[in-house]
Amino acid sequence: MIRSRRRRTRRRRKYFAVLALLAILSLAAWYCLEKFFAPNVVARVLFSETANCTQHERILVVGVMKNRVGNPAFGKFATLQAVVQQPGAFSCIGDSNNANWRKTRHPQQMKSAERAVWEECLACVNGNIPSALGPSGRPLVYYHDKSISKPASWDNAKWRAVREESTEHFVFYSIVPTEPARRWFTPTSL
């Protein structure tokens, strides 16, 4: 009787030791993934969105990302990483159908032309990112591929999206407050 209790106790200890080890390994794996992939998530998004685009378009897209940092219309996120990871902000994140997103998991396996674009994306997000301004002088905060039309959600009770600039692949927009929203809007809040 005493021996069987001891055996059960030993088994439980082994079981909990294995669970603790698995928990530690999971945390270590999460830390490594976060450490190695999260800092590049902005570059991954930029590459996924603009791999086949011009350098000018790439700069405009990363400028749109920058213009959303601290912007009350986009949740006042404090970093580029938080901006791009906002649910629904950039559809390429985690999209297994997006070949460019898949390629960013292993940049060392990219072809030389893709690798050059990847390096440019890294340089863009790690360097001094200029604000993307439209001809009106307002910050560009939205863009979409020319193959689609402007989403209806970009015009709402607080602001409306105004078309500012068109490039070979994209259409860029700024926002202006609607009449009822002018009370909370100030030019410095963008």
KOLLUM-868205 format. One record per residue (C-alpha): residue number from 1; chain; z, x, y. Coordinates in steps of 0.001 Angstrom, whole numbers, plus 500000, padded with zeros to 6 digits. Example, Ala and Ser with C-alpha at 12.3 -4.5 7.8 and 13.67 -1.06 7.14 Angstrom:
BEGIN
1 | A | 507800 | 512300 | 495500
2 | A | 507140 | 513670 | 498940
end
This chain:
BEGIN
1 | A | 500000 | 500000 | 500000
2 | A | 500964 | 502740 | 502436
3 | A | 497942 | 504817 | 501384
4 | A | 495562 | 501921 | 501991
5 | A | 497012 | 501404 | 505484
6 | A | 496558 | 505090 | 506216
7 | A | 492966 | 504934 | 505014
8 | A | 492273 | 501911 | 507210
9 | A | 493885 | 503659 | 510150
10 | A | 491769 | 506764 | 509549
11 | A | 488619 | 504666 | 509284
12 | A | 489449 | 502895 | 512534
13 | A | 490073 | 506210 | 514269
14 | A | 486750 | 507554 | 512999
15 | A | 485019 | 504354 | 514070
16 | A | 486476 | 504541 | 517595
17 | A | 485731 | 508272 | 517791
18 | A | 482087 | 507567 | 516948
19 | A | 481988 | 504760 | 519536
20 | A | 483507 | 507048 | 522159
21 | A | 480976 | 509752 | 521328
22 | A | 478110 | 507264 | 521615
23 | A | 479451 | 506062 | 524956
24 | A | 479638 | 509630 | 526252
25 | A | 476115 | 510371 | 525024
26 | A | 474818 | 507179 | 526646
27 | A | 476403 | 508113 | 529955
28 | A | 474990 | 511628 | 529705
29 | A | 471513 | 510260 | 528944
30 | A | 471752 | 507803 | 531844
31 | A | 472869 | 510612 | 534171
32 | A | 469960 | 512830 | 533059
33 | A | 467413 | 510050 | 533458
34 | A | 468842 | 509151 | 536853
35 | A | 468918 | 512803 | 537899
36 | A | 465373 | 513591 | 536784
37 | A | 463497 | 510341 | 537387
38 | A | 465280 | 508476 | 540198
39 | A | 464657 | 511117 | 542858
40 | A | 460932 | 510817 | 542092
41 | A | 460789 | 507027 | 542022
42 | A | 459398 | 506922 | 545568
43 | A | 456707 | 509466 | 544675
44 | A | 456009 | 507530 | 541473
45 | A | 455480 | 504328 | 543456
46 | A | 453339 | 506112 | 546025
47 | A | 451178 | 507667 | 543288
48 | A | 450923 | 504364 | 541396
49 | A | 449865 | 502497 | 544514
50 | A | 447524 | 505140 | 546008
51 | A | 446248 | 507461 | 543255
52 | A | 442640 | 506495 | 543978
53 | A | 443030 | 506279 | 547745
54 | A | 442573 | 508580 | 550708
55 | A | 445272 | 510791 | 552168
56 | A | 445325 | 508564 | 555270
57 | A | 446029 | 505485 | 553119
58 | A | 448773 | 507377 | 551281
59 | A | 450428 | 508266 | 554601
60 | A | 450207 | 504637 | 555758
61 | A | 451768 | 503368 | 552512
62 | A | 454680 | 505831 | 552643
63 | A | 455024 | 504925 | 556339
64 | A | 455382 | 501259 | 555345
65 | A | 458153 | 502294 | 552946
66 | A | 459888 | 504222 | 555728
67 | A | 459563 | 501311 | 558157
68 | A | 461484 | 499110 | 555718
69 | A | 464499 | 501459 | 555668
70 | A | 467289 | 499840 | 557677
71 | A | 465037 | 496901 | 558569
72 | A | 466968 | 493586 | 558548
73 | A | 463861 | 491729 | 557365
74 | A | 463949 | 493799 | 554165
75 | A | 467656 | 493913 | 553367
76 | A | 468690 | 496850 | 555597
77 | A | 468468 | 499307 | 552699
78 | A | 469573 | 502799 | 553714
79 | A | 467163 | 504931 | 551661
80 | A | 463534 | 504998 | 550573
81 | A | 464695 | 504861 | 546980
82 | A | 466618 | 501641 | 547597
83 | A | 463641 | 500164 | 549460
84 | A | 461171 | 500774 | 546631
85 | A | 463617 | 499642 | 543945
86 | A | 464248 | 496325 | 545684
87 | A | 463205 | 493612 | 543198
88 | A | 459653 | 492445 | 543838
89 | A | 458957 | 494923 | 546629
90 | A | 456506 | 497095 | 544694
91 | A | 454953 | 495518 | 541623
92 | A | 453990 | 498824 | 540004
93 | A | 457615 | 499718 | 539105
94 | A | 458038 | 499427 | 535376
95 | A | 454593 | 497841 | 534946
96 | A | 453353 | 499080 | 531593
97 | A | 449868 | 497778 | 532480
98 | A | 449695 | 500103 | 535489
99 | A | 448114 | 503287 | 534104
100 | A | 449149 | 505298 | 537156
101 | A | 452811 | 504291 | 536706
102 | A | 452665 | 505431 | 533075
103 | A | 451124 | 508764 | 534110
104 | A | 454010 | 509502 | 536481
105 | A | 456426 | 509678 | 533557
106 | A | 454750 | 512928 | 532475
107 | A | 453085 | 514555 | 535496
108 | A | 452525 | 517779 | 533544
109 | A | 450014 | 515876 | 531385
110 | A | 447915 | 514701 | 534335
111 | A | 444385 | 515960 | 534879
112 | A | 444018 | 518509 | 537663
113 | A | 442750 | 515994 | 540257
114 | A | 445590 | 513589 | 539421
115 | A | 448068 | 516451 | 539527
116 | A | 446868 | 517342 | 543047
117 | A | 447447 | 513741 | 544191
118 | A | 450876 | 513773 | 542495
119 | A | 451811 | 516962 | 544343
120 | A | 450634 | 515360 | 547593
121 | A | 452807 | 512306 | 546891
122 | A | 455821 | 514537 | 546272
123 | A | 455140 | 516423 | 549495
124 | A | 454787 | 513127 | 551417
125 | A | 458111 | 511696 | 550278
126 | A | 460011 | 514980 | 550540
127 | A | 458636 | 515877 | 553961
128 | A | 458902 | 514326 | 557387
129 | A | 457457 | 510832 | 556957
130 | A | 455888 | 509468 | 560130
131 | A | 456334 | 505799 | 560931
132 | A | 453199 | 503786 | 560298
133 | A | 452340 | 501898 | 563454
134 | A | 449611 | 499352 | 563948
135 | A | 447286 | 499204 | 566951
136 | A | 449822 | 496837 | 568574
137 | A | 452483 | 499554 | 568360
138 | A | 454548 | 497477 | 565938
139 | A | 455702 | 499087 | 562666
140 | A | 453601 | 498284 | 559606
141 | A | 455842 | 496739 | 556939
142 | A | 453451 | 495019 | 554529
143 | A | 450222 | 495914 | 552822
144 | A | 448137 | 494548 | 550004
145 | A | 445085 | 495602 | 548096
146 | A | 441837 | 494173 | 549464
147 | A | 441178 | 492482 | 546129
148 | A | 443888 | 489905 | 546888
149 | A | 444820 | 487806 | 549906
150 | A | 447987 | 487836 | 551969
151 | A | 450926 | 486294 | 550062
152 | A | 452182 | 483073 | 551637
153 | A | 455785 | 484336 | 551488
154 | A | 455038 | 486885 | 554223
155 | A | 455087 | 484031 | 556713
156 | A | 458437 | 482256 | 556748
157 | A | 461051 | 480710 | 559043
158 | A | 462083 | 484088 | 560486
159 | A | 458809 | 485978 | 560909
160 | A | 455105 | 485926 | 560309
161 | A | 452934 | 488780 | 559131
162 | A | 450203 | 489839 | 561560
163 | A | 447172 | 491714 | 560294
164 | A | 447050 | 495104 | 562006
165 | A | 444807 | 497527 | 560182
166 | A | 442303 | 497563 | 557376
167 | A | 441312 | 500627 | 555351
168 | A | 438973 | 501149 | 552436
169 | A | 441507 | 499814 | 549898
170 | A | 444298 | 498069 | 551841
171 | A | 445137 | 495617 | 554598
172 | A | 448305 | 496443 | 556588
173 | A | 450572 | 494053 | 558490
174 | A | 453395 | 494120 | 560995
175 | A | 455791 | 491238 | 561519
176 | A | 456637 | 489215 | 564590
177 | A | 459544 | 486801 | 564783
178 | A | 458931 | 483083 | 564834
179 | A | 460278 | 481152 | 567821
180 | A | 463546 | 480044 | 566135
181 | A | 464170 | 483612 | 564941
182 | A | 463732 | 485325 | 568312
183 | A | 467498 | 485037 | 568899
184 | A | 468354 | 487577 | 566180
185 | A | 465287 | 489736 | 566664
186 | A | 465298 | 492718 | 568969
187 | A | 462625 | 495433 | 569132
188 | A | 465234 | 498002 | 568083
189 | A | 466137 | 496048 | 564931
190 | A | 462874 | 497251 | 563398
end
